[in-house]
């Protein structure tokens, strides 16, 4: 038995094909985050039929509908999408192709209406029928802009007040639709302030090592928690949100020596233009108000990177008396971790192999 339904597809575009493995992994994570964000912005209670690569296929059974609500749904998703990209650009720490070009991502919408049926397989059901085929074909069209809302004539009747109108020919015949640009909605994006990169006052540690790995690969090994236990001494367990690219403000928990839990927040600081920096901050180190560690990377020649590890702290009252002891423990732990990192890289460690083994 057929039922009338709104068919709604938000589609993300803009990533080029990345050859570098880090870029491929990070582009997948970024798209996953954005698709989840679009689902969280679903104010019409649309049902998810399927995730289709960089797009969502949503629907809602509806005998009658208000097109203004569809337009409001589009606006909500668009503003949420670009707010996230704006925030991501300010909080980004990675310099791979995917992360540095994420702000170029675009969002378009295709909306159709018609009679559908359902294909049921065990506990799941999926819409099918001519309108389902049509809405997917409409993703390929002659609209001359990259970000737009395309509404077929069945959703928004064509009249003198319609937006731009096109009629396109497909294998199922001709179909007429209107489309409207979305770029002007960026004026509704909230102001997002850059996260401060202030460094604690007291320097506790500073050591440099040359690592036989390209700068972007080494940065991935250091900033990606999936690799942290392979080389960091003293950490027995890590809890963090997987399938998400690490960036400023992200938190993770470390279990030290099977007993002490430490919550770390990803931070950054100003460095020279040719350098990359990854930092972590915590308030869980005894006698300190705040403890920050930074990894500063700089390419010295192709395939080799200078790694400088620095640590700083602001102390609680009288905590400064513990500075020598803290420096001593810190020197031992970081030196051991640095040796483990060098051994890991010199053993032939490769990101592609590590990714395959996960």
C-alpha positions as CSV (number, residue, x, y, z in Angstrom):
1,X,0.0,0.0,0.0
2,X,1.5,3.3,-1.1
3,X,1.7,6.3,1.3
4,X,2.5,10.0,0.6
5,X,5.9,11.1,1.9
6,X,8.3,14.0,1.9
7,X,11.7,12.8,0.6
8,X,14.5,15.0,1.9
9,X,18.2,14.7,1.1
10,X,21.0,16.9,2.5
11,X,24.2,16.3,0.5
12,X,27.7,17.4,1.5
13,X,30.3,18.1,-1.2
14,X,33.7,19.7,-1.5
15,X,36.3,17.2,-0.5
16,X,38.8,16.3,-3.2
17,X,40.3,12.9,-3.5
18,X,43.2,12.7,-1.0
19,X,46.1,10.4,-1.6
20,X,47.6,10.7,1.8
21,X,46.2,8.2,4.3
22,X,45.9,10.7,7.1
23,X,43.7,12.9,4.9
24,X,41.5,10.0,4.0
25,X,40.9,9.0,7.6
26,X,40.3,12.5,8.8
27,X,37.9,13.3,5.9
28,X,35.8,10.3,6.9
29,X,35.7,11.4,10.5
30,X,34.8,15.0,9.5
31,X,32.0,13.8,7.3
32,X,30.7,11.5,10.0
33,X,30.6,14.4,12.5
34,X,28.7,16.6,10.0
35,X,26.2,13.9,9.2
36,X,25.5,13.4,12.9
37,X,25.1,17.2,13.3
38,X,22.5,17.3,10.5
39,X,20.6,14.5,12.2
40,X,20.7,16.4,15.5
41,X,19.3,19.5,13.7
42,X,16.2,17.5,12.5
43,X,13.3,19.6,13.8
44,X,10.7,18.0,11.5
45,X,11.1,14.5,12.9
46,X,12.3,13.2,9.6
47,X,13.0,9.4,9.5
48,X,16.5,8.3,8.5
49,X,16.2,5.8,5.6
50,X,19.9,5.5,4.8
51,X,23.3,7.1,5.1
52,X,24.5,7.3,1.5
53,X,28.2,8.3,1.5
54,X,28.2,12.1,2.1
55,X,24.4,12.4,2.2
56,X,21.4,11.5,4.3
57,X,18.2,10.0,2.8
58,X,15.4,11.2,5.1
59,X,11.7,10.9,4.7
60,X,8.4,11.7,6.5
61,X,5.0,10.2,5.9
62,X,2.7,13.2,5.4
63,X,-0.6,13.6,3.7
64,X,-0.3,17.3,3.9
65,X,2.5,19.6,4.8
66,X,3.6,23.3,5.1
67,X,6.4,24.2,2.8
68,X,7.6,26.9,5.2
69,X,8.4,24.2,7.7
70,X,10.6,22.4,5.1
71,X,12.3,25.7,4.4
72,X,12.9,26.2,8.1
73,X,14.3,22.7,8.4
74,X,16.8,23.5,5.6
75,X,17.8,26.8,7.3
76,X,18.4,25.0,10.6
77,X,20.6,22.4,9.1
78,X,22.5,24.8,6.9
79,X,23.3,27.2,9.8
80,X,24.3,24.3,12.1
81,X,26.5,22.9,9.4
82,X,28.4,26.1,8.7
83,X,28.6,27.1,12.4
84,X,30.3,23.8,13.0
85,X,32.8,24.4,10.1
86,X,33.5,27.9,11.4
87,X,34.2,26.5,14.9
88,X,36.2,23.7,13.4
89,X,38.4,26.1,11.5
90,X,39.2,28.0,14.8
91,X,39.9,24.8,16.7
92,X,41.7,22.8,14.1
93,X,45.2,21.5,15.1
94,X,45.9,19.1,12.2
95,X,47.4,20.3,8.9
96,X,46.4,17.4,6.6
97,X,44.6,18.1,3.4
98,X,41.2,17.2,4.8
99,X,41.4,19.3,8.0
100,X,42.8,22.4,6.2
101,X,40.2,22.3,3.5
102,X,37.1,21.4,5.6
103,X,35.9,25.0,5.5
104,X,35.4,24.6,1.8
105,X,32.7,21.9,2.3
106,X,29.3,22.8,0.8
107,X,25.8,21.7,1.6
108,X,22.8,21.3,-0.8
109,X,19.3,20.0,-0.3
110,X,17.0,18.1,-2.7
111,X,13.3,17.7,-1.6
112,X,10.6,15.8,-3.4
113,X,7.1,14.6,-2.5
114,X,5.1,11.6,-3.8
115,X,3.7,8.1,-3.2
116,X,6.1,5.6,-1.8
117,X,6.0,2.0,-0.5
118,X,8.3,0.2,1.8
119,X,10.6,-2.8,1.3
120,X,10.9,-4.7,4.5
121,X,13.8,-6.9,5.5
122,X,13.5,-8.4,9.0
123,X,13.2,-5.4,11.4
124,X,14.1,-2.7,8.9
125,X,12.2,-1.0,6.2
126,X,13.3,1.1,3.3
127,X,11.3,3.5,1.1
128,X,11.1,2.6,-2.6
129,X,9.1,3.6,-5.7
130,X,9.4,6.1,-8.5
131,X,9.6,9.2,-6.2
132,X,12.6,7.6,-4.4
133,X,14.4,7.1,-7.7
134,X,13.6,10.6,-8.8
135,X,14.8,12.4,-5.7
136,X,18.2,10.6,-6.1
137,X,18.5,11.4,-9.8
138,X,17.9,15.1,-8.9
139,X,21.2,15.2,-7.0
140,X,22.7,15.5,-10.5
141,X,21.3,18.6,-12.1
142,X,22.1,21.8,-13.9
143,X,21.8,24.2,-10.9
144,X,24.6,26.7,-11.5
145,X,25.5,27.2,-7.8
146,X,27.1,24.9,-5.2
147,X,24.9,25.5,-2.2
148,X,21.1,25.5,-2.8
149,X,17.8,24.1,-1.8
150,X,16.0,22.3,-4.7
151,X,12.3,21.7,-4.3
152,X,10.3,19.9,-6.9
153,X,7.0,21.2,-8.2
154,X,5.3,18.6,-6.0
155,X,6.7,20.3,-2.9
156,X,6.6,24.0,-3.9
157,X,4.3,24.8,-6.8
158,X,5.8,27.0,-9.5
159,X,4.2,30.5,-9.5
160,X,5.2,34.1,-10.1
161,X,6.9,34.3,-6.7
162,X,9.0,31.2,-7.2
163,X,12.8,31.2,-7.0
164,X,14.9,30.2,-10.0
165,X,13.1,27.5,-12.0
166,X,14.6,24.7,-14.2
167,X,13.2,21.8,-16.1
168,X,15.6,18.9,-16.5
169,X,15.3,15.7,-18.4
170,X,16.0,12.3,-16.8
171,X,15.5,8.7,-17.7
172,X,12.1,8.9,-16.0
173,X,11.1,12.0,-18.0
174,X,11.1,15.7,-17.5
175,X,10.8,17.3,-14.0
176,X,10.4,20.9,-13.1
177,X,11.8,22.3,-9.8
178,X,12.7,25.6,-8.2
179,X,15.9,26.3,-6.4
180,X,17.2,29.0,-4.1
181,X,20.7,30.0,-3.0
182,X,21.6,29.5,0.6
183,X,24.7,31.6,0.9
184,X,22.9,34.5,2.5
185,X,22.0,32.3,5.5
186,X,25.7,32.6,6.6
187,X,24.7,36.0,8.0
188,X,22.9,34.1,10.7
189,X,26.0,32.3,12.0
190,X,26.8,33.1,15.6
191,X,30.0,34.8,16.6
192,X,32.6,32.2,17.6
193,X,35.6,33.4,19.6
194,X,39.0,31.8,19.1
195,X,40.1,29.6,22.1
196,X,42.9,31.3,24.0
197,X,46.3,29.8,23.7
198,X,47.9,31.2,26.9
199,X,50.8,29.3,28.3
200,X,51.5,28.8,32.0
201,X,54.2,30.8,33.6
202,X,56.8,28.3,34.8
203,X,58.8,26.2,32.3
204,X,59.5,22.7,33.6
205,X,60.9,20.8,30.7
206,X,62.4,21.3,27.2
207,X,64.0,18.5,25.1
208,X,64.6,18.1,21.4
209,X,64.9,15.0,19.3
210,X,65.2,14.3,15.5
211,X,62.6,11.8,14.4
212,X,62.9,9.9,11.1
213,X,59.4,10.5,9.9
214,X,57.7,13.2,7.7
215,X,56.3,16.1,9.8
216,X,52.6,15.4,9.0
217,X,53.0,11.7,9.8
218,X,54.7,12.4,13.1
219,X,52.0,14.9,14.0
220,X,49.4,12.2,13.4
221,X,51.3,9.7,15.7
222,X,51.4,12.3,18.5
223,X,47.9,13.9,18.2
224,X,45.9,10.7,17.4
225,X,45.0,8.9,20.6
226,X,44.8,5.6,18.7
227,X,48.6,5.6,18.7
228,X,49.3,7.1,22.1
229,X,49.7,3.8,24.1
230,X,52.3,2.6,21.6
231,X,54.9,5.0,22.9
232,X,53.8,7.0,25.9
233,X,55.1,5.7,29.2
234,X,53.1,5.7,32.4
235,X,49.6,5.7,30.7
236,X,47.7,2.4,31.2
237,X,44.4,3.4,29.6
238,X,43.0,6.1,27.5
239,X,39.3,7.1,27.2
240,X,38.3,9.4,24.3
241,X,35.7,9.8,21.6
242,X,36.7,7.6,18.7
243,X,36.0,8.3,15.1
244,X,36.5,12.0,15.7
245,X,39.3,14.2,14.7
246,X,41.2,15.6,17.7
247,X,41.1,19.4,17.9
248,X,41.4,22.3,20.4
249,X,38.9,21.8,23.3
250,X,38.6,18.0,23.0
251,X,38.9,16.1,26.2
252,X,40.3,12.7,27.0
253,X,41.0,10.8,30.2
254,X,44.2,9.0,31.0
255,X,44.6,6.3,33.7
256,X,48.1,6.6,35.2
257,X,49.8,3.7,36.9
258,X,46.4,1.9,37.2
259,X,45.1,4.4,39.8
260,X,45.2,8.1,39.0
261,X,42.7,9.5,36.5
262,X,43.8,12.6,34.7
263,X,41.5,14.6,32.3
264,X,43.4,16.3,29.5
265,X,42.2,19.0,27.1
266,X,43.7,19.6,23.7
267,X,45.3,23.1,23.5
268,X,47.6,25.1,21.2
269,X,50.0,28.0,21.3
270,X,51.7,30.4,18.9
271,X,54.6,28.9,17.0
272,X,56.6,29.9,13.9
273,X,54.9,29.6,10.5
274,X,56.9,26.6,9.5
275,X,56.1,24.7,12.7
276,X,53.2,22.6,13.9
277,X,52.2,22.4,17.5
278,X,50.1,20.0,19.6
279,X,49.4,20.6,23.2
280,X,47.5,19.2,26.2
281,X,46.4,20.9,29.4
282,X,45.2,19.5,32.8
283,X,44.3,20.8,36.2
284,X,44.8,17.3,37.8
285,X,48.6,17.5,38.4
286,X,49.2,17.8,42.2
287,X,50.4,21.2,43.5
288,X,49.6,22.9,40.2
289,X,46.7,25.1,39.0
290,X,47.4,24.1,35.5
291,X,49.9,21.9,33.7
292,X,50.5,22.2,29.9
293,X,52.7,20.1,27.6
294,X,53.5,20.9,24.0
295,X,54.9,19.0,21.1
296,X,56.5,21.5,18.5
297,X,57.4,19.9,15.2
298,X,59.6,21.4,12.4
299,X,60.8,19.7,9.2
300,X,64.6,19.6,9.0
301,X,64.8,17.8,5.7
302,X,62.5,15.6,3.7
303,X,61.4,12.6,5.8
304,X,63.0,13.9,9.1
305,X,61.4,16.1,11.7
306,X,62.7,18.0,14.7
307,X,60.5,17.4,17.7
308,X,60.7,19.7,20.7
309,X,58.7,18.7,23.9
310,X,58.0,21.5,26.4
311,X,56.1,21.5,29.7
312,X,54.8,24.5,31.7
313,X,52.9,24.9,34.9
314,X,51.2,27.5,37.1
315,X,51.5,26.5,40.8
316,X,49.1,26.6,43.7
317,X,50.1,28.5,46.8
318,X,53.4,27.0,48.1
319,X,53.2,24.5,45.3
320,X,56.2,26.1,43.8
321,X,58.2,24.3,46.5
322,X,57.5,21.1,44.7
323,X,58.9,22.4,41.4
324,X,62.2,20.5,41.6
325,X,60.5,17.2,42.4
326,X,58.0,17.7,39.6
327,X,60.8,18.6,37.1
328,X,62.7,15.4,38.1
329,X,59.6,13.1,37.6
330,X,58.7,14.9,34.4
331,X,62.2,14.5,32.9
332,X,62.2,10.8,33.6
333,X,58.7,10.1,32.1
334,X,59.1,12.3,29.0
335,X,62.6,11.0,28.3
336,X,61.4,7.4,28.4
337,X,58.4,8.2,26.2
338,X,60.7,10.0,23.7
339,X,63.0,6.9,23.5
340,X,59.9,4.7,22.9
341,X,58.7,7.0,20.2
342,X,62.1,6.9,18.4
343,X,62.2,3.0,18.8
344,X,58.7,2.8,17.4
345,X,59.5,4.9,14.3
346,X,62.9,3.3,13.7
347,X,61.2,-0.1,13.8
348,X,59.5,0.6,10.5
349,X,56.2,1.8,12.0
350,X,53.8,3.0,9.3
351,X,50.4,4.7,9.7
352,X,48.8,2.6,6.9
353,X,49.7,-0.6,8.7
354,X,48.6,0.7,12.1
355,X,45.2,1.8,10.6
356,X,44.7,-1.7,9.1
357,X,45.4,-3.4,12.4
358,X,42.7,-1.4,14.3
